[in-house]
């Protein structure tokens, strides 16, 4: 039994030795692990120190770069300021150059217009050319020349266009030729019997010779358009054309004349609106001859034609100027606003007078051109208005051209070519030569000849 106990103790001793040996091995391994970790910590500490050093270096470089950026931004800011200053100076100079060029255009146009206005008689060469032109237009020989010979001088290039629009049987030339030879360019080619307004031979000559147009031509063309409209007997969409002197009448010191020539027609428009309704009219058209931004002084004459019209459907005013500034400005817009305000004030007073009448129905408002209660419709200056060519006097022609478009309810094109203007000049000549009974006729000529030779 003792022997067994000794054996058991020996076996336990062996196990203990193994356990001790294993623990010593683990202890040694732990020492090695700790030594390795210490070495690793030391390495990491060195690396951290190195990173700190590099961070400081990078921060220094960053500061240097930031200083350079600040310096460059300062330089850029200086350049931008200088650039803005230079840009403003360039824009100011360009604006001054544009104004100078606009003034030159205005002066050239004004001078050309005045040259035509100051022309009292035609020289012999122009007269011979005109006689030849009318010979080509109207299809007759000059009775003052030998039989079979045409009048001397080269006809205007516009003559061919006129010739295409009329036949030789429509007109005779005796009246025109005799008046030319007798130095009477004021003989009437077209007459409005109701007002005694006339389009003279001199007006036709200017149309053929790229000249300016008088208010007689514009007002005469407006009457032709109104007569064509009346023939259609439309109950809606009508146009009404006011005298081309409307702007001058508003500034006139003669209230009786203004009342007769302007207010009377405005009252007619108001009455028609009351009678037929708001659809009766489409456009109220005001051709204008005004001064623009030039000062109004005594005896100062308007020299530039523009056109203002009120669109009843769209409830707005539109102004077309064929001589806009290069920067898009419209120096005649203020003149248009003057006419606009006068018309609106007239309608406002008539509307007020109507509501005060005893027979006025409180439950129905009188029809008016303006939907807004303050009678103040917006006005725009057409940025896409067709422009005349420099040094030409085509402003009146373009006004008539726009009037024709409004009469047909056609869109107004943003531009016109020289051929368009020439063709429309031809059209105007044809209109005035072929508008019976207002146009010249042989019967009228013979009647005048008989009366001229009757004894007193």
C-alpha positions as CSV (number, residue, x, y, z in Angstrom):
1,X,0.0,0.0,0.0
2,X,2.8,2.3,0.8
3,X,4.5,1.4,-2.4
4,X,1.4,2.4,-4.3
5,X,1.3,5.8,-2.6
6,X,4.9,6.5,-3.5
7,X,4.2,5.6,-7.0
8,X,1.3,8.0,-7.1
9,X,3.3,10.8,-5.6
10,X,6.0,10.2,-8.2
11,X,3.5,10.4,-11.0
12,X,2.1,13.7,-9.5
13,X,5.6,15.0,-9.2
14,X,6.2,14.3,-12.9
15,X,3.0,16.1,-13.8
16,X,4.0,19.0,-11.7
17,X,7.4,19.2,-13.4
18,X,5.7,19.2,-16.7
19,X,3.3,22.0,-15.6
20,X,6.2,24.0,-14.2
21,X,8.2,23.5,-17.4
22,X,5.1,24.6,-19.4
23,X,4.6,27.7,-17.3
24,X,8.3,28.6,-17.6
25,X,8.0,28.3,-21.4
26,X,5.0,30.5,-21.3
27,X,6.9,33.0,-19.1
28,X,9.8,33.0,-21.6
29,X,7.4,33.5,-24.5
30,X,5.7,36.3,-22.6
31,X,9.0,38.0,-22.0
32,X,9.8,37.8,-25.7
33,X,6.4,39.1,-26.7
34,X,6.8,42.0,-24.3
35,X,10.3,42.7,-25.6
36,X,8.8,42.7,-29.2
37,X,6.0,45.0,-28.2
38,X,8.5,47.3,-26.5
39,X,10.5,47.4,-29.7
40,X,7.3,48.0,-31.7
41,X,6.3,50.8,-29.4
42,X,9.7,52.4,-29.8
43,X,9.4,52.2,-33.5
44,X,5.9,53.7,-33.5
45,X,7.1,56.5,-31.3
46,X,9.9,57.2,-33.7
47,X,7.4,57.2,-36.6
48,X,5.0,59.5,-34.7
49,X,7.9,61.9,-34.1
50,X,8.8,61.8,-37.7
51,X,5.1,62.5,-38.7
52,X,5.1,65.5,-36.4
53,X,8.2,66.8,-38.0
54,X,6.8,66.3,-41.5
55,X,3.5,67.9,-40.4
56,X,5.3,71.0,-39.2
57,X,7.2,71.1,-42.5
58,X,3.9,70.8,-44.4
59,X,2.3,73.5,-42.3
60,X,5.1,75.8,-43.1
61,X,4.8,75.1,-46.8
62,X,1.0,75.6,-46.6
63,X,1.5,79.0,-45.0
64,X,3.9,79.9,-47.8
65,X,1.3,78.8,-50.4
66,X,-1.5,80.7,-48.7
67,X,0.7,83.9,-48.7
68,X,1.3,83.4,-52.4
69,X,-2.4,82.9,-53.0
70,X,-3.2,86.1,-51.1
71,X,-0.6,87.9,-53.1
72,X,-1.9,86.5,-56.4
73,X,-5.5,87.3,-55.5
74,X,-4.4,90.9,-54.7
75,X,-2.8,91.1,-58.1
76,X,-5.8,89.6,-59.8
77,X,-8.1,92.0,-57.9
78,X,-6.0,94.9,-59.0
79,X,-6.1,93.6,-62.6
80,X,-9.9,93.2,-62.4
81,X,-10.4,96.7,-61.0
82,X,-8.2,98.1,-63.8
83,X,-10.1,95.9,-66.3
84,X,-13.4,97.2,-65.1
85,X,-12.2,100.8,-65.3
86,X,-10.9,100.2,-68.8
87,X,-14.1,98.5,-69.8
88,X,-16.2,101.3,-68.5
89,X,-14.0,103.8,-70.3
90,X,-14.4,101.8,-73.5
91,X,-18.2,101.5,-73.1
92,X,-18.3,105.3,-72.5
93,X,-16.3,106.0,-75.6
94,X,-18.4,103.5,-77.6
95,X,-21.5,105.2,-76.4
96,X,-20.2,108.6,-77.3
97,X,-19.1,107.3,-80.7
98,X,-22.6,105.8,-81.2
99,X,-24.3,109.1,-80.2
100,X,-21.9,111.0,-82.5
101,X,-22.8,108.7,-85.4
102,X,-26.5,108.9,-84.6
103,X,-26.2,112.7,-84.6
104,X,-24.3,112.6,-87.9
105,X,-27.1,110.4,-89.3
106,X,-29.7,112.8,-88.0
107,X,-27.9,115.8,-89.5
108,X,-27.4,114.1,-92.8
109,X,-31.1,113.1,-93.0
110,X,-32.2,116.5,-91.8
111,X,-29.9,118.2,-94.4
112,X,-31.2,116.0,-97.2
113,X,-34.7,116.7,-96.1
114,X,-34.1,120.4,-96.1
115,X,-32.5,120.2,-99.5
116,X,-35.8,118.9,-100.8
117,X,-37.9,121.3,-98.8
118,X,-35.8,124.3,-100.1
119,X,-36.1,123.2,-103.7
120,X,-38.3,125.7,-105.5
121,X,-37.9,124.7,-109.2
122,X,-36.4,121.7,-111.0
123,X,-33.4,122.3,-113.2
124,X,-33.6,121.6,-116.9
125,X,-32.0,118.2,-116.8
126,X,-34.3,117.0,-114.0
127,X,-37.3,118.4,-115.9
128,X,-36.3,116.6,-119.1
129,X,-35.8,113.4,-117.2
130,X,-39.2,113.7,-115.5
131,X,-41.0,114.3,-118.8
132,X,-39.3,111.2,-120.2
133,X,-40.3,109.3,-117.1
134,X,-44.0,110.2,-117.4
135,X,-43.8,109.4,-121.1
136,X,-42.7,105.9,-120.2
137,X,-45.3,105.6,-117.4
138,X,-48.4,106.9,-119.2
139,X,-47.6,105.7,-122.7
140,X,-47.8,108.9,-124.8
141,X,-45.4,110.9,-126.8
142,X,-44.4,114.4,-125.8
143,X,-46.5,116.7,-128.0
144,X,-43.8,119.4,-127.7
145,X,-41.3,117.1,-129.5
146,X,-41.2,116.0,-133.0
147,X,-43.5,113.1,-133.9
148,X,-42.0,109.8,-133.2
149,X,-39.3,111.1,-130.8
150,X,-39.3,110.5,-127.1
151,X,-38.5,113.3,-124.6
152,X,-34.9,113.7,-123.8
153,X,-33.2,112.4,-120.6
154,X,-33.0,109.0,-119.0
155,X,-36.2,108.0,-117.1
156,X,-35.9,107.0,-113.5
157,X,-35.3,103.3,-112.8
158,X,-38.6,103.3,-110.9
159,X,-40.5,104.0,-114.1
160,X,-40.3,100.4,-115.2
161,X,-42.0,99.3,-112.0
162,X,-44.8,101.8,-112.5
163,X,-45.3,100.8,-116.1
164,X,-45.9,97.2,-114.9
165,X,-48.8,98.3,-112.7
166,X,-50.8,100.4,-115.2
167,X,-51.8,100.2,-118.8
168,X,-51.4,102.7,-121.6
169,X,-55.2,103.2,-121.7
170,X,-55.6,104.2,-118.1
171,X,-53.9,107.6,-118.4
172,X,-52.9,110.3,-120.9
173,X,-49.9,112.5,-120.6
174,X,-51.0,115.9,-122.0
175,X,-51.8,117.4,-118.7
176,X,-48.5,116.3,-117.0
177,X,-46.3,117.4,-119.9
178,X,-47.9,120.8,-120.2
179,X,-47.6,121.5,-116.5
180,X,-44.0,120.4,-116.5
181,X,-43.2,122.7,-119.4
182,X,-45.0,125.6,-117.8
183,X,-42.9,125.2,-114.6
184,X,-46.0,124.3,-112.6
185,X,-45.0,121.4,-110.3
186,X,-47.9,122.3,-107.9
187,X,-50.6,121.1,-110.3
188,X,-52.9,118.6,-108.6
189,X,-52.5,114.9,-109.6
190,X,-54.8,113.7,-106.9
191,X,-57.5,115.7,-105.0
192,X,-59.6,115.1,-102.0
193,X,-62.7,117.1,-102.9
194,X,-64.1,117.0,-99.3
195,X,-61.0,118.7,-97.8
196,X,-59.4,120.2,-100.9
197,X,-56.1,118.4,-100.0
198,X,-54.0,117.5,-103.0
199,X,-51.1,115.4,-104.0
200,X,-49.2,117.6,-106.4
201,X,-47.1,116.8,-109.4
202,X,-44.0,117.7,-107.3
203,X,-45.0,115.0,-104.8
204,X,-45.1,112.4,-107.6
205,X,-41.8,113.6,-108.9
206,X,-40.2,113.2,-105.4
207,X,-41.6,109.7,-105.1
208,X,-40.0,108.8,-108.4
209,X,-36.7,110.6,-107.5
210,X,-36.2,109.0,-104.0
211,X,-37.3,112.2,-102.4
212,X,-39.1,112.9,-99.1
213,X,-42.9,112.8,-98.8
214,X,-45.2,115.6,-97.6
215,X,-48.0,115.3,-95.2
216,X,-50.3,115.5,-98.3
217,X,-49.0,112.2,-99.5
218,X,-49.4,110.5,-96.2
219,X,-52.8,111.9,-95.5
220,X,-53.9,111.2,-99.1
221,X,-52.8,107.5,-98.8
222,X,-54.6,107.3,-95.5
223,X,-57.8,108.5,-97.2
224,X,-57.4,105.9,-100.0
225,X,-57.1,103.2,-97.3
226,X,-60.2,104.4,-95.5
227,X,-62.2,104.5,-98.8
228,X,-61.2,101.0,-99.6
229,X,-62.2,100.0,-96.0
230,X,-65.6,101.7,-96.4
231,X,-66.3,99.9,-99.6
232,X,-66.1,96.6,-97.7
233,X,-68.7,97.9,-95.2
234,X,-67.1,96.0,-92.3
235,X,-68.8,96.0,-88.9
236,X,-65.6,95.1,-87.0
237,X,-61.9,95.4,-87.3
238,X,-61.9,98.8,-89.0
239,X,-58.9,101.2,-88.9
240,X,-59.1,105.0,-88.4
241,X,-56.3,107.2,-89.7
242,X,-55.7,110.6,-88.1
243,X,-54.0,113.5,-89.8
244,X,-50.2,113.4,-90.0
245,X,-50.1,116.8,-88.3
246,X,-51.6,115.4,-85.1
247,X,-48.5,116.0,-83.0
248,X,-48.2,119.6,-84.3
249,X,-51.9,120.2,-83.6
250,X,-51.6,119.1,-80.0
251,X,-48.8,121.8,-79.6
252,X,-50.8,124.3,-81.6
253,X,-51.8,127.6,-80.0
254,X,-55.0,127.5,-82.1
255,X,-57.5,125.5,-80.1
256,X,-60.2,125.9,-82.7
257,X,-58.0,124.4,-85.4
258,X,-57.1,121.5,-83.1
259,X,-60.7,120.9,-82.2
260,X,-61.8,120.9,-85.9
261,X,-58.9,118.7,-87.2
262,X,-58.3,116.3,-84.3
263,X,-60.9,116.4,-81.6
264,X,-63.8,116.1,-84.1
265,X,-62.4,112.8,-85.4
266,X,-61.7,111.5,-81.9
267,X,-65.4,112.3,-81.1
268,X,-66.4,110.3,-84.2
269,X,-64.4,107.3,-82.9
270,X,-66.0,107.6,-79.5
271,X,-69.5,107.7,-81.1
272,X,-68.8,104.7,-83.3
273,X,-67.6,102.7,-80.3
274,X,-70.9,103.6,-78.5
275,X,-72.9,102.7,-81.5
276,X,-71.2,99.5,-82.8
277,X,-69.3,98.1,-79.9
278,X,-65.6,97.6,-79.0
279,X,-64.9,95.3,-82.0
280,X,-65.7,98.0,-84.6
281,X,-62.1,99.3,-84.5
282,X,-58.9,97.4,-84.6
283,X,-56.3,100.1,-85.1
284,X,-56.2,103.9,-84.4
285,X,-53.4,105.1,-86.5
286,X,-51.4,108.3,-85.9
287,X,-48.7,109.1,-88.5
288,X,-46.5,111.8,-86.8
289,X,-44.0,114.4,-88.0
290,X,-42.1,115.5,-84.9
291,X,-38.8,116.8,-83.5
292,X,-37.8,113.9,-81.3
293,X,-35.3,115.0,-78.6
294,X,-34.6,118.3,-80.3
295,X,-35.8,121.4,-78.4
296,X,-39.0,123.0,-79.5
297,X,-38.3,126.6,-80.4
298,X,-40.3,129.1,-82.3
299,X,-40.6,128.3,-86.0
300,X,-38.8,125.0,-85.6
301,X,-40.1,122.5,-88.1
302,X,-40.5,118.8,-87.5
303,X,-38.4,116.8,-89.9
304,X,-38.9,113.1,-89.1
305,X,-41.9,110.8,-89.7
306,X,-42.8,108.0,-87.3
307,X,-46.0,106.2,-86.7
308,X,-48.0,105.5,-83.5
309,X,-51.0,103.2,-83.4
310,X,-53.3,101.8,-80.8
311,X,-54.2,98.2,-81.0
312,X,-57.8,97.9,-79.6
313,X,-57.6,94.1,-79.4
314,X,-54.3,94.0,-77.6
315,X,-55.1,97.1,-75.5
316,X,-51.7,98.7,-76.1
317,X,-49.9,101.4,-78.0
318,X,-47.0,100.7,-80.4
319,X,-44.6,103.2,-81.8
320,X,-42.5,102.5,-84.9
321,X,-39.4,104.7,-85.6
322,X,-37.4,104.0,-88.7
323,X,-34.4,106.0,-87.4
324,X,-33.6,104.5,-84.0
325,X,-30.3,105.1,-82.3
326,X,-27.6,102.5,-82.4
327,X,-28.1,101.6,-78.8
328,X,-31.8,100.9,-79.5
329,X,-33.1,104.2,-78.0
330,X,-36.1,105.9,-79.6
331,X,-35.7,109.7,-79.4
332,X,-39.2,110.2,-80.8
333,X,-41.0,108.0,-78.2
334,X,-41.7,111.0,-76.0
335,X,-43.5,112.6,-78.9
336,X,-45.6,109.4,-79.2
337,X,-46.4,109.5,-75.5
338,X,-47.6,113.1,-75.9
339,X,-50.1,112.0,-78.5
340,X,-51.1,108.9,-76.5
341,X,-51.9,111.0,-73.4
342,X,-53.9,113.5,-75.4
343,X,-56.1,110.7,-76.9
344,X,-56.5,109.0,-73.5
345,X,-57.4,112.2,-71.8
346,X,-60.0,113.0,-74.5
347,X,-61.6,109.6,-74.1
348,X,-61.6,109.8,-70.3
349,X,-63.4,113.1,-70.4
350,X,-66.0,111.9,-72.9
351,X,-66.5,108.7,-70.9
352,X,-67.1,110.9,-67.8
353,X,-69.5,113.2,-69.6
354,X,-71.4,110.2,-70.8
355,X,-71.9,108.7,-67.3
356,X,-73.3,112.1,-66.1
357,X,-76.1,112.2,-68.6
358,X,-79.6,111.6,-67.1
359,X,-80.3,108.9,-69.6
360,X,-77.2,106.9,-68.6
361,X,-78.0,103.4,-67.3
362,X,-76.2,102.8,-64.1
363,X,-76.1,99.0,-64.8
364,X,-74.2,99.3,-68.1
365,X,-71.0,101.2,-68.7
366,X,-70.5,103.0,-72.0
367,X,-68.2,101.2,-74.4
368,X,-64.7,102.5,-74.5
369,X,-61.4,101.8,-76.2
370,X,-59.6,101.2,-73.0
371,X,-60.5,98.4,-70.6
372,X,-58.5,99.9,-67.7
373,X,-60.5,102.4,-65.6
374,X,-57.6,104.9,-65.6
375,X,-57.6,105.1,-69.4
376,X,-53.8,104.5,-69.4
377,X,-52.8,101.7,-71.8
378,X,-49.1,100.6,-72.0
379,X,-46.9,101.9,-74.8
380,X,-44.0,100.1,-76.4
381,X,-41.3,101.2,-78.8
382,X,-40.9,98.5,-81.5
383,X,-37.3,97.3,-81.2
384,X,-37.8,95.4,-84.5
385,X,-39.1,98.4,-86.5
386,X,-37.9,98.4,-90.2
387,X,-35.1,100.9,-90.5
388,X,-34.3,103.3,-93.3
389,X,-30.9,103.4,-94.9
390,X,-28.4,106.1,-93.9
391,X,-28.7,109.5,-95.7
392,X,-32.1,108.6,-97.2
393,X,-35.4,110.4,-96.6
394,X,-37.5,107.2,-96.6
395,X,-39.1,107.7,-93.1
396,X,-42.4,108.9,-94.7
397,X,-42.3,106.0,-97.1
398,X,-41.9,103.5,-94.3
399,X,-44.7,105.1,-92.4
400,X,-47.0,104.6,-95.4
401,X,-45.7,101.1,-95.8
402,X,-46.7,100.3,-92.2
403,X,-50.1,101.9,-92.7
404,X,-50.6,99.5,-95.7
405,X,-49.7,96.5,-93.5
406,X,-52.1,97.7,-90.8
407,X,-54.9,98.1,-93.4
408,X,-54.5,94.5,-94.5
409,X,-54.0,93.3,-90.9
410,X,-50.6,91.9,-92.0
411,X,-47.5,91.6,-89.7
412,X,-45.0,94.4,-89.9
413,X,-41.7,93.0,-91.1
414,X,-38.6,93.8,-89.0
415,X,-36.7,95.2,-92.0
416,X,-37.1,96.5,-95.6
417,X,-34.6,96.3,-98.4
418,X,-33.9,99.1,-100.9
419,X,-35.9,97.2,-103.5
420,X,-38.9,97.0,-101.0
421,X,-38.8,100.8,-100.6
422,X,-38.5,101.4,-104.3
423,X,-41.3,99.1,-105.1
424,X,-43.5,100.8,-102.5
425,X,-42.7,104.2,-104.0
426,X,-44.0,102.8,-107.3
427,X,-47.1,101.5,-105.5
428,X,-47.8,105.0,-104.1
429,X,-47.5,106.6,-107.6
430,X,-49.9,104.0,-109.0
431,X,-52.4,104.6,-106.1
432,X,-52.5,108.3,-106.8
433,X,-52.7,108.0,-110.5
434,X,-55.5,105.4,-110.4
435,X,-58.0,106.5,-107.7
436,X,-61.1,107.8,-109.5
437,X,-62.6,110.2,-109.1
438,X,-59.9,111.8,-107.1
439,X,-57.1,111.2,-109.6
440,X,-56.4,113.4,-112.6
441,X,-58.3,112.7,-115.7
442,X,-58.5,114.1,-119.3
443,X,-62.0,115.4,-118.6
444,X,-60.8,117.4,-115.6
445,X,-57.9,118.8,-117.8
446,X,-60.2,119.8,-120.6
447,X,-62.6,121.4,-118.1
448,X,-59.8,123.5,-116.6
449,X,-58.6,124.5,-120.1
450,X,-62.1,125.7,-121.0
451,X,-62.5,127.6,-117.8
452,X,-59.1,129.2,-118.3
453,X,-60.0,130.6,-121.7
454,X,-63.5,131.8,-120.7
455,X,-63.8,135.6,-120.8
456,X,-64.0,137.4,-117.5
